[in-house]
Amino acid sequence: MPNSSRAEFDWAHWFARWETMQSAYAAQRSRRFELMLRWPDFPRDAELRILDLGCGPGSLAFQAVKTYPRARILAVEIGRAHV
């Protein structure tokens, strides 16, 4: 069985596949994210603080950083609980 340490896992590749899959399921997904982030109409260089609760792999947080490069973003995901 191959060693499956986190250091060897290609997270960037996994995330790219996730984004492609999600975009296929949700029509105009990237446009929805854009509207969510642009609707408050903050200046692009605003020093915002953004909280992304239930962020999953961070899709919206990554889009927020592209939209507001000076923002401080806290993305929180609880993960799966095992009983």
C-alpha positions as CSV (number, residue, x, y, z in Angstrom):
1,M,0.0,0.0,0.0
2,P,1.5,3.4,-1.0
3,N,2.3,6.0,1.7
4,S,-0.6,8.5,1.8
5,S,1.0,11.3,3.8
6,R,-0.4,14.8,3.3
7,A,2.9,16.0,2.0
8,E,2.6,13.7,-1.0
9,F,-1.1,14.5,-1.9
10,D,-1.5,17.0,-4.7
11,W,-4.1,19.4,-3.1
12,A,-3.9,21.9,-6.0
13,H,-4.9,19.2,-8.5
14,W,-7.6,17.9,-6.2
15,F,-9.0,21.4,-5.8
16,A,-9.0,22.1,-9.5
17,R,-10.9,18.9,-10.1
18,W,-13.4,19.9,-7.3
19,E,-14.0,23.3,-9.0
20,T,-14.6,21.7,-12.4
21,M,-17.0,19.2,-10.9
22,Q,-18.9,21.8,-8.9
23,S,-19.1,24.2,-11.9
24,A,-20.8,21.4,-13.9
25,Y,-23.4,20.8,-11.1
26,A,-24.2,24.4,-10.4
27,A,-25.0,26.6,-13.4
28,Q,-23.1,29.9,-13.4
29,R,-21.4,29.0,-10.1
30,S,-18.5,31.4,-10.6
31,R,-21.0,34.2,-11.5
32,R,-22.9,33.6,-8.3
33,F,-19.7,33.9,-6.2
34,E,-18.9,37.1,-8.1
35,L,-22.3,38.6,-7.3
36,M,-22.1,37.6,-3.7
37,L,-18.8,39.4,-3.3
38,R,-19.6,42.4,-5.5
39,W,-23.1,43.1,-4.2
40,P,-21.9,45.2,-1.2
41,D,-20.0,47.3,-3.7
42,F,-16.8,47.7,-1.6
43,P,-13.7,49.2,-3.3
44,R,-11.4,46.5,-4.7
45,D,-8.6,47.7,-2.4
46,A,-10.7,47.8,0.8
47,E,-9.1,46.2,3.8
48,L,-12.1,44.0,4.6
49,R,-12.5,41.2,7.1
50,I,-14.4,38.3,5.7
51,L,-15.7,35.3,7.6
52,D,-16.6,32.2,5.5
53,L,-18.4,29.7,7.7
54,G,-18.9,26.2,6.3
55,C,-16.3,26.9,3.7
56,G,-15.8,23.4,2.4
57,P,-12.5,23.4,0.4
58,G,-12.5,27.2,0.4
59,S,-14.0,28.0,-3.1
60,L,-15.7,31.2,-2.0
61,A,-12.7,32.2,0.2
62,F,-10.3,31.9,-2.8
63,Q,-12.7,33.9,-5.0
64,A,-12.9,36.6,-2.2
65,V,-9.1,36.9,-2.1
66,K,-9.1,37.5,-5.9
67,T,-11.9,40.1,-5.6
68,Y,-10.4,41.9,-2.5
69,P,-6.7,41.2,-2.4
70,R,-6.2,43.3,0.8
71,A,-8.9,41.5,2.7
72,R,-8.3,39.3,5.7
73,I,-10.3,36.1,5.3
74,L,-11.1,33.5,7.9
75,A,-12.5,30.3,6.4
76,V,-13.9,27.8,8.8
77,E,-15.0,24.2,8.1
78,I,-16.0,21.8,10.9
79,G,-15.3,18.7,8.9
80,R,-17.0,15.3,9.4
81,A,-17.7,14.1,12.9
82,H,-17.0,10.4,13.5
83,V,-19.0,8.6,16.2
